[in-house]
Amino acid sequence: MLTPVLATTAARLTHPGVRARVLLAVLATGTLALAGSVLVLEQVLVSNVDRRVDEALTQEVAELQQLASPGWTRRRVSRSRATPGVSLTCSCPATCGAAGRRS
């Protein structure tokens, strides 16, 4: 048979008190709230990145379509210039509004 002190200690270990239950409930609630906020924050950040990438890709597609339009011609730039390469000049200033513009 257990002594009264050992019986009290064994009862405390097997049956947690009110303090332990309240502490456990607070910790569980905090953990669930933290996990939920992390998931919501992740979804918000991912949707913002998706939106920004879609906007950038849409802009790039529009620029490429403009460059591929019939009014733009490609010609070689002479090697004597500081930036050799390809220059694009518009041959239809009336339709695209880029009168004499070069890129």
Secondary structure as a PSIPRED ss2 file (coil, helix, strand):
# PSIPRED VFORMAT (PSIPRED V4.0)

   1 M C   1.000  0.000  0.000
   2 L C   1.000  0.000  0.000
   3 T C   1.000  0.000  0.000
   4 P H   0.000  1.000  0.000
   5 V H   0.000  1.000  0.000
   6 L H   0.000  1.000  0.000
   7 A H   0.000  1.000  0.000
   8 T H   0.000  1.000  0.000
   9 T H   0.000  1.000  0.000
  10 A H   0.000  1.000  0.000
  11 A H   0.000  1.000  0.000
  12 R H   0.000  1.000  0.000
  13 L H   0.000  1.000  0.000
  14 T H   0.000  1.000  0.000
  15 H C   1.000  0.000  0.000
  16 P C   1.000  0.000  0.000
  17 G C   1.000  0.000  0.000
  18 V H   0.000  1.000  0.000
  19 R H   0.000  1.000  0.000
  20 A H   0.000  1.000  0.000
  21 R H   0.000  1.000  0.000
  22 V H   0.000  1.000  0.000
  23 L H   0.000  1.000  0.000
  24 L H   0.000  1.000  0.000
  25 A H   0.000  1.000  0.000
  26 V H   0.000  1.000  0.000
  27 L H   0.000  1.000  0.000
  28 A H   0.000  1.000  0.000
  29 T H   0.000  1.000  0.000
  30 G H   0.000  1.000  0.000
  31 T H   0.000  1.000  0.000
  32 L H   0.000  1.000  0.000
  33 A H   0.000  1.000  0.000
  34 L H   0.000  1.000  0.000
  35 A H   0.000  1.000  0.000
  36 G H   0.000  1.000  0.000
  37 S H   0.000  1.000  0.000
  38 V H   0.000  1.000  0.000
  39 L H   0.000  1.000  0.000
  40 V H   0.000  1.000  0.000
  41 L H   0.000  1.000  0.000
  42 E H   0.000  1.000  0.000
  43 Q H   0.000  1.000  0.000
  44 V H   0.000  1.000  0.000
  45 L H   0.000  1.000  0.000
  46 V H   0.000  1.000  0.000
  47 S H   0.000  1.000  0.000
  48 N H   0.000  1.000  0.000
  49 V H   0.000  1.000  0.000
  50 D H   0.000  1.000  0.000
  51 R H   0.000  1.000  0.000
  52 R H   0.000  1.000  0.000
  53 V H   0.000  1.000  0.000
  54 D H   0.000  1.000  0.000
  55 E H   0.000  1.000  0.000
  56 A H   0.000  1.000  0.000
  57 L H   0.000  1.000  0.000
  58 T H   0.000  1.000  0.000
  59 Q H   0.000  1.000  0.000
  60 E H   0.000  1.000  0.000
  61 V H   0.000  1.000  0.000
  62 A H   0.000  1.000  0.000
  63 E H   0.000  1.000  0.000
  64 L H   0.000  1.000  0.000
  65 Q H   0.000  1.000  0.000
  66 Q H   0.000  1.000  0.000
  67 L H   0.000  1.000  0.000
  68 A C   1.000  0.000  0.000
  69 S C   1.000  0.000  0.000
  70 P C   1.000  0.000  0.000
  71 G C   1.000  0.000  0.000
  72 W E   0.000  0.000  1.000
  73 T E   0.000  0.000  1.000
  74 R E   0.000  0.000  1.000
  75 R E   0.000  0.000  1.000
  76 R E   0.000  0.000  1.000
  77 V C   1.000  0.000  0.000
  78 S C   1.000  0.000  0.000
  79 R C   1.000  0.000  0.000
  80 S C   1.000  0.000  0.000
  81 R C   1.000  0.000  0.000
  82 A C   1.000  0.000  0.000
  83 T C   1.000  0.000  0.000
  84 P C   1.000  0.000  0.000
  85 G C   1.000  0.000  0.000
  86 V E   0.000  0.000  1.000
  87 S E   0.000  0.000  1.000
  88 L E   0.000  0.000  1.000
  89 T E   0.000  0.000  1.000
  90 C E   0.000  0.000  1.000
  91 S C   1.000  0.000  0.000
  92 C C   1.000  0.000  0.000
  93 P H   0.000  1.000  0.000
  94 A H   0.000  1.000  0.000
  95 T H   0.000  1.000  0.000
  96 C H   0.000  1.000  0.000
  97 G C   1.000  0.000  0.000
  98 A C   1.000  0.000  0.000
  99 A C   1.000  0.000  0.000
 100 G C   1.000  0.000  0.000
 101 R C   1.000  0.000  0.000
 102 R E   0.000  0.000  1.000
 103 S C   1.000  0.000  0.000
